[in-house]
């Protein structure tokens, strides 16, 4: 059976992490990180996005991405080569679900092709537990009220796509079986989170949290794979430290 690009990457990485756990005698994480609330806006969201905003290009956005010195305990690397590089490379079977699919893959959730992305790998040991979380971070910028419209499209897509949707990218397919509102961090001027259940190509499903945060005319997206959570059946959550660090660079 042909694997989807997300399932193939996730399963391969999981095997590597589990092998390391067996060698070192480490177990899984005990913390339950499942999201339980709906979309949330921070108090700062009362101030509207400026209509005089000028969109940044990809090169300018690259300079705003997290670098190693921002998160010295984690590993910050260039974007995942297995993910699509532009919105045109990704298709969904429901138009309303496209903003969710874009956020899930580090692409701009709003109407722009200019974006930048990288990945943050966080490793944490608590007692005998060893956990690895990989987070894809995407940045995009919009003119006028484009950033606010991007958050609106994501928020509306959560309800519209609750029954799931299909993604096709680079000739491969991924099936999202369920979408539900998640508990957003409340960071930035506005934030929204959702949880997707993804079909791991016949090997069960995995639940993953995606968060989208607006800071003025800039939008950042976060999608995390927490391998210990996958093994235990819990929802992978986005590390708050990653959101804090990236939003801090945009404010």
HELIX and SHEET records of a PDB file:
HELIX    1   1 UNK A    5  UNK A   24  1                                  20    
HELIX    2   2 UNK A   43  UNK A   46  5                                   4    
HELIX    3   3 UNK A   58  UNK A   62  1                                   5    
HELIX    4   4 UNK A   68  UNK A   71  5                                   4    
HELIX    5   5 UNK A   87  UNK A   89  5                                   3    
HELIX    6   6 UNK A   95  UNK A   97  5                                   3    
HELIX    7   7 UNK A   98  UNK A  104  1                                   7    
HELIX    8   8 UNK A  146  UNK A  160  1                                  15    
HELIX    9   9 UNK A  227  UNK A  232  1                                   6    
HELIX   10  10 UNK A  240  UNK A  250  1                                  11    
SHEET    1   A 9 UNK A  75  UNK A  78  0                                        
SHEET    2   A 9 UNK A 115  UNK A 126 -1                                        
SHEET    3   A 9 UNK A 129  UNK A 141 -1                                        
SHEET    4   A 9 UNK A 218  UNK A 226 -1                                        
SHEET    5   A 9 UNK A 205  UNK A 215 -1                                        
SHEET    6   A 9 UNK A 190  UNK A 199 -1                                        
SHEET    7   A 9 UNK A 172  UNK A 181 -1                                        
SHEET    8   A 9 UNK A 165  UNK A 169 -1                                        
SHEET    9   A 9 UNK A  90  UNK A  92 -1                                        
END                                                                             
